[in-house]
Amino acid sequence: MKAMLYLSGKEEPVAVFDEVTIVTMNDNHKVSPARISYKSKQLSSGKAMVELYRHEKMRLQLEDGQEAEVLLTHSSLDMEGNAVGVLRVLGDFKEAAHA
């Protein structure tokens, strides 16, 4: 599944993810158990560098219309030069209000 990441209050995506996978952590993660792993050919789609907003809530919109507030937990590069990482989902997914 694909997804787009938005900074709070912005209409243009700061990142476009080619692949995302939703994972629910075990019982040790009672608060915010959902994580999203992502893969992207180019992490930053605009002028803003996603890594600089690590401590700010962002909005993730999945291609199926769901969205959630997220925090960037991890960001790196894989062996093919793709940006990969993990987002922590804050709260629950909901239907996109911006669709």
Secondary structure, 3 states (H helix, E strand, C coil): CCEEEEECCCCCCCEEECEEEEEECCCCCCCCCEEEEEEECCCCCCCCCHHHHCCCCEEEEECCCEEEEEEEEEEEECCCCCEEEEEEEEEEEEECCCC
